[in-house]
Every structure is written in structure tokens, then in C-alpha cells.
Amino acid sequence: MPSPYRAIFKAPGTVLFSVAGFFGRMPLSMMGIGIVTMISQVTGRYGLAGALAATLAMSAAALGPLVSRLVDRHGQRRVLRPVTLVSLVAAAGLLLCVQQEAPDWTLFAFTAVIGCVPSVGAMTRARWAEIYRGEERPLHTAYSWESIVDEVCFIFGPIISIGLSTTWFPEAGPLFAGVFLAIGVFWLTSQRATEPRPHPRQADDRSGSVLRSPGLQVLTLAFVATGAIFGSVDVVTVAFAEEQGHKAAASLVLAVYALGSCLAGAVFGLMHLKGEPSHRWLLGVCAMAVSMIPLLLAGNLPLLAVALFVAGLSIAPTMVTTMALVEAHVPRTKLTEGMTWTGTGLAIGVALGSSAAGWVVDASGAEAGYVVPVVSGALAVAVGLLGHRRLRRPAPNREGQREQDDSGIGEHQDGGQPVA
């Protein structure tokens, strides 16, 4: 492992919560695509599959910030365990309904409840932010590492989910997504030493949602369009592979997409960057948008894989820069909620992109479906250009309630070392 990455793991407990976070994030890449594959296997209806994936994403978008706000106030362990159990019960209900050929409305009902699944990536990033608060260089490396973990999940998650559902039984992909979620969340929340201390709401705290930050509004809105790219690419790629007669190969093609992002993130974490993060962020958004255009020209799976690999190179650097901007624009006492809002934007975009792509595929075929990510990329660029100035404005007071920081938050219970 390159020395900057090795250095960040010298802090006690970082290896364990990072591994637990990996397992907890696998459902992010498995559940949605698993539902799409499962429904298309059982019913052959991509419109229904895309609508269910959209329902899952919209539910996560609505419930995610609320869960993270509760985490900031009450702690990860107290909040994440019960909401995870609710999500797992709902997932079991969905699989049972699919197996028993229940009415469509039951599928939507259970899928909506699955959306209370916690944003595990925001939880691990909050731990890194507390450990290395005020240290720009190691925090940049830590966020890059988290982006690599995200992409490794997206490399292996679709392969596992689609592979299980197509070679074993249709419900296998979402089933194993639930298993990973249970392992990851309960292991992560058992690690109390690195858990960020909660910040109970004070009687005079009337600041409301952290989304009032102008910079966070721009990031979240841009990520709606970015999420539409991801959601539509997933759905259309599965349909395209099926049209080519190799549906199971969709997992490999999507893994190549994530591999490009993973490699770019690894290199990005080694770089010592100067200049305005907002400029790098806008450049990354533009690169993601332009990289969607070649998908319209890919007439077979090998060419599509190459195009997606190149497209993936801009993802991780943009995500890393986004997390740095979030950390700079929201109070520390609401950092988990702030990071979750970008995930919420992605989830809303995934919902819209998945649904739109499913409709286009049903109406005009898979190749036409790649128009959806192209249009989504153009919208992301428009938001970035219009809102770029807000990201350059001075950030609000990031310390939150300073008297809490001065009272010892951030010190290990066993003496002296920073704690997340």
C-alpha cells in the first residue's frame, strides 16, 4: 500500500471500521441492481424493475438525511441498529412477495420501507473526519480511500448480485445484499472507540436542516443529475447485455465502469493538490458529462466496456472533492447529515434515471436508453456552472458549538489520541 494510505491507518481502530464499512456498503451496489435483475428474470418487465429501483432510491433519499440527523444527535449505535433491522425485515417481505407472485403494490410497499437503510459511507467518513479534523492532507487521503472502497463495492457488488440472481435463483442477489448489510452495520456499530460522539440538540439550536447551506444545495442538486447518470447506466446496461444475448455479462461491464473509478481514486489520493477545490469539482462534473457521449456509439459489449472504463475515471476524483467541499461548508456537529445529503441527491437521481431508462428501454430498446445518461450529464454541468460561485464563498462556522469542542470532544476515552 502506498505510504499516504498506510499512514492514515496508523490511528487505532481505523482498519476495523473501514473493513466493516466495506461490508455495510455492499448493498449500495447490490440491492438496486439485484431488484432490477430479479424482477426482469421473474416478469420480464423492465418498466416495473426500473420503477422499483426508483422507489428504493427515492425512499432512501427521503429517509437517509433523517436517519443521519438522528445519528448526529444520538450516536451511530443507538440509531443504526434498529433502522437496519427494519430495512432487513422489509427486504425479506419483498422477496417473499416476488416468490409468491403477489400484486405489484405489495412490491412497492416493501421496497419503500427498505429505503430506511443507513448511509454507511457517511458513517465511516464521519469517523475519518473526526480523527483527522483540521489535517487537510491525511483527510484528503482518507476520503480517497473511502472512494476506492465505494468503487470496489461497485466492482464486485453487481457481479455478485447479478451472478447469483441469474445462475442460482432470482431472489439471491437482494438476499445476499441483506446479509452484507447486517454484517457491516452490526460490526461497525460494535466499535465504540472510533464512533463520533453525538451532539444532542441544544434548546437554543434553531439552525434547522444543514441543507440551508448554499454550497451544500449546489452539491446536492448536481448530484441529483449525477445519480441519474448512474441509475440509468445500470438499467440500460442490463437491458443492452440481454439484447446482445449475454445478460450475465452486464455485471462484468458495470464492474469495469467501477474499476476505472477505483484506479482514478487510488491515484488521486496520492496527489498533493493545490488551488480551489471548487474548480476541480466543476472540472470533474464536466468530464463525467462528456464521457457519457461515447456510450451512444458502442454497438457491442466489448466497446461498451471500454467506454464505461474511460467514463469511470472521472467519478472518484469528483466524489472525493465533493466530500472535501461538504466538510468545508457544514458545521462539524452536522457533518454526517451533510454528507448524507449528497447521497440523497444521488439517490433521487438514481430513482429518476432508473425509471426514465426503464421507460425508454421498454419503448425504444436498450441502445436508445443511453440518451438518458447523456442528458443527465448535461444537466449536471448546467447546475455546476450556475452554482459554482456559491462553492467559492467563505464556509460557515465549521466547528458548530465551539464549547462542545473545547470540552474534550475528539479525545480517546483511553487517553490522548483523536477519536472519531
Buried (B, 14 or more C-beta within 10 A) or exposed (E): EEEBBEBBBEBBBBEBBBBBBBBBBBBBBBBBBBBBBBBBBBBEBBBBBBBBBBBBBBBBBBBBBBBBBBBBBBBBBBBBBEBBBBBBEBBBBBBEBBEEEBEBEBBBBBBBBBBBBBBBBBBBBBBBBBBBBEEEEBBBBBBBBBBBBBBBBBBBBBBBBBBBBBEEBBBBBBBBBBBBBBBBBBBBBEBEBBBBBBBEBEEEBEBEBBBEBBBBBBBBBBBBBBBBBBBBBBBBBBBBBBEBEBBBBBBBBBBBBBBBBBBBBBEBBEEEBEEEBBEBBBBBBBBBBBBBBBBBEBEEBEEBBBBBBBBBBBBBBBBBBBBBBBBBBBBBBBBBBBBBBBBBBBBBBBBBBBBBBBBBBBEEEBBBBBBBBBBBBBBBBBBBEEBBEBBEEEBBEBBBBEEBBEEEBBEBEEEEBBBB
